[in-house]
């Protein structure tokens, strides 16, 4: 049983606003929406989107396989993921395995934000490495490596801890703005009644030329 159940972010579907919600390791078949509009509130209190729409976007050729923050001792595997039946980005139970939203930009794209998320901890695996992200100073280097060995380097611009009900997921999942990398996990106070952390930690980083 995971200590956290609302740690991840829900991926945006093509041409729809991005949401956030409960993330799990499974990716069951989604239920199509007639309109493609947000599917409704998740346990985390932020809206979801239709999970079926991601199937209409072609799989990018360059996939991240690893993300490192050397100065913080972070080195995790990255797996490409879609969404679960709730519209949330599917996360591995193991916090050492992060999820990259495979229907969005990659770290090698020329525009938009590549989003990689992971659980902050779990009963089974303990505290995950993304728990250290909150301590990343501005300028911290993040290194992503693709499945074919390509490397993209980023420099941390901002580290924010935001109440889950106040996260601007449209900005996090931006597809057309400047090329950025966002690393997302949970943080802040843990609500034992709901089984959720109350905040998200979001690290925004820009490419290093």
Buried (B, 14 or more C-beta within 10 A) or exposed (E): EBBBBBBBBBBBBEEBEBBBBBBBBEBEEBEEBEEBEBBEEBBBBBBBBBBBBBEEBEEBEEBBBBBBBEBBEBEBBBBBBBBBBBBBBBBBBBBBBBBBBBBBBBBBBEEBBBBBBBBBBBEEBEEBBBBBBBEBEEEBBBBBBBEEEBEBBBBBBEBEBBEBEEBEBEBBBBBEEEBBBBBBBBBBEBEEEEBBBBBBBBBBBBBEE
